[in-house]
Amino acid sequence: MTKLKLGPLVEERPVKITIELPAATYRDLTRYAEILAAETEESAGSIEPSKLIAPMIARFMATDRAFLKLRRTED
């Protein structure tokens, strides 16, 4: 079984934004949600692809060394 970068999703108070994604990106996001649901033993289709966007962005920023370095210098 493949180890995905995202784990179980944490529910927090959301801030609503609207974005447009290329169709291919949305298809990949949908497939990722299906695989994540299988890995976390959720029922098929139980993870909305839109729920993955925030954790993916957060993970991206948390692993971006240049961003983290600049952020530390601002504090």
Buried (B, 14 or more C-beta within 10 A) or exposed (E): EEEEEBEEBEEEEEEEEEEEEEEEEEEEBBEBBBBBBEBBEBEEEEBEBEBBBBBEEEEEEEEEEEEEEEEEEEE
